[in-house]
Amino acid sequence: MGSGAAVVASKSTVQGIVEHKGKLLGVDMEAYGVAQAASHMLDGRTRFIICKSVSDFADKDKGDDYQDYCALVSAYFMREFFSRYEKHLFGLG
């Protein structure tokens, strides 16, 4: 997944990114802000995880039709992920 500060709404822009980064499977525009904020926290040790579902194709036809569904799928994934790995992630076991 690639992420950046700019909003992408052009199929040619996405294609250009894919050609430059051959293994890229998706482009995200919100995670960049989360990563930047976490990396600039005062303690320098803020950890974060980003989980996103695909809700559009970053083209001129993008919309919010699948936003609720994607948010739900992401939330369920994170619940399952943390239930399986929380002891390891937080040094509890």
N, C-alpha and C positions, 0 to 999 in steps of 0.2 A: 504494500500500500504506500502510495506517495501522498504527502500532505504539504500544503503551503498556505501562504497568507492570502493569495488571490482567489476569487471566485471563478470557477471554470464553467462556462456554459457553451463551449464550442467543441464539436467533435474533432475538428482539425487540431485544436490545442491539445486535447487528450491524446490524439494519435501521435503528435510530435513528442509528447512526454514518453509515450510507450516506445517509440523508436529510439529515444535516447537512453531509456532505462528498460532494457529488453524483458526483464522478469516482472515488471510492474503489472499488477492485476486490478488495481483500483486507484482512484484519486479521491482524496478527502480534503475538505476545506475547514472543518472545525477543529480537528485534532491538533492542528498546528498551534493554535492558541493555547490549548491545554498543556501541550508539551513545553511551549515557551514559558508559560507562567510557572510550571513546576520546576523548570531548570533554573529559574531566576529567584527562587525562594531564598530567604536569608540564610537558612541553615545549609543549603547546598546539597541536602540529602533527601529531598522530597522525591518519593517514588510514585510512579503513576502507571496506569494501564489504560489502554484505549480499546474499546470494543465497539465496532460499528457494523451495521448491516447495510447492504446496498439498497438504496431507495430510488435511484434514478441513474441515468446514463451520462450525466454531465453534458447534456446537449441542450439545444434550444427548446426542446419539449419537456424539460425537467419540470417536475411538479411535486406536490406533497401527497399524492394519492396513496403511497405506501408507507408514509412516515410513521403512522401509529403502529402498523404491523412491525416495521423494522425496529422501532423502539422496544416493543414487547419482546421480539426475538433476542435482541441484544441484552435486555434485562434478564431473560431466562438463561441465556448463555453465561452471563456473569454470575448469577446465583449458583449455577451448577459448577462453574470453574472454581469459585471460592469455597464451595462446600467440599470439593475434592482436594484442593491444594492449600487451604488456609493455614494448616499447621506448618507446612513447609515454608510458605511465604512469610509467615510471621514468627518463625522460630519457636513454634509451640510443641513440636514433637519430634 
